Amino acid sequence: MAQLLNTHQRGSHVYNCGSSKFVPLVRDNASHWHDNNVHFENFSPAEHACNSAFTAIVSQAGTEVEFSVSAKQSLLDAIRAQGLRLDSAREIGTCGRCKVTYSGDVDHRDSVLSARERQTYMTPCVSRAKSGVLKLELA
């Protein structure tokens, strides 16, 4: 894979879908490619065993809401339980439809955002705070 993806011509794209082992293999070996030229889709979400409760502070339309997210609850479900609206699709971290801007320490559990996108965005359907407080800005 490394040899195949080592060099590329301008305008080339990589389209990759597959297993939870194949997708990261291609992602890692195409890390030097521009994010806009590498495309991924997984057949299934990544597995994560350990969840911890955390606090979320969500801003939407000038209103700020602070609430707890339990270890058994997704951040997206907790957001909706507060009466806030956030569009989503698959809710397994493979589409990116629910991505939001954030500040805090995020445990990125999606398989769709690039390393560059993860500096600004997170997917609340599967991703969580590693610890402490996570702040989100909903459109």
N, C-alpha and C positions, 0 to 999 in steps of 0.2 A: 504494500500500500504506500509506504514512504517513497519508494522509487517512482511509482505511478503519479503521485501527487506532488513530487518535488519541484517540477517545472511545469509551467502552463503558459499558454499564449493569452495575450490581452483579449478580454471579452469571453474567455472560456468560463463555463459554469460547471459545478459539480452538483448533481441531484442524487440524494442518498436517502433510501428508506430501508429499514431492516430491523434486525434484532437489537436487544439492549447491549450486545457486545460489539456488533458491527458498526452501529451508528457512532459511538465514541471513538472507535478506531479511525474511521474516516475523518471525524471532527478533529481529532488530535493531529492527524497527518496533513490536514488542510489548514492548520492554524495560521500559516503565513499567507494564505489567500485573503482577499478582501471579503468582508462579511456579506456583501451584496452578491457575491459570486458563488457562495456555498449554501445549499438548501438541504434541509433535513426533515424527515418525517419518521416517527417511530411507530411500530406496530402495537406497542403496549407501553404504559407508563413505567417509570423507574420505581423500584421498590424501596421504601424507607421504613425502617422499623421503629426508630426512636423519635418521639414527639415530646415537647415540653410546652407548658402553658406560657403565654407571654401577653404583653399589653400592646394594643394597637391604638394609634391616634390617626384618624382619617379625616381629611379635609375634602369637602365637596360643596361647590357653589357657595363659598363663604362661610360654611358651617363646619365646626370642628367637633368630632365625637371621639371620646376615649372609652375603650372597653377592653375586657379580657377575652383572650382566645384560649379555650381549653385544649388540653393535649389530644382530645378526641375529636376536635372540630377543625375544619379547614378555615383558613383566614377568609376565604370567599363566603362561606356559610355564615361566619361571624359578622361580616360586613352586612350581609343581607338581613341578618337577625336584628340589626340596628335600624332597618328601614332604608338603608342606602342602596342605590342602584348601581350595578356594574355588569356590563355585558359579558357573556361567556359563551362557550360552545361545548367542547368536549369535556372540560373540567378534569383532565388527566395530565395537563402539562405538556401537551403535544401540539397545540395550535397557536398560542400566544394572544388569543382574542381578549383575554382579561388583563393583559399587562398594564401595569400602573407604575408611575414614578414613586420612588421611595427614598427614605434616609434611615439608616440604621444598619444592623448587622444581619444580613439575610442568608438563610440556608436555601440556596437556589436548587430546586428539585425538578425544574422543568427540563425538557429536552429540546426546546425550540429556540431559546435566546442565545445569541452569541456572547462571547466573553465581553465584548465591547458594550453590547446592549445591557448586560447584567450590571454594569457600573451605574446605570440609570434606572433600569426597569426590573420588575419582578412579576411573577405570575401568582396571584393569591389563591388560585385554585389548588395549588400543590406546595408552593414555597411558604416558608415560615421564618420567623425571627430566630436567630441562633440563641439570643438571650436579650434580656432587657426590653426596650421599647422600640417598636417599629412604626415609623410615620409614613403615611401614604397620602398621595394627592390623586383624587378621582376626578376625571373630566366632567 
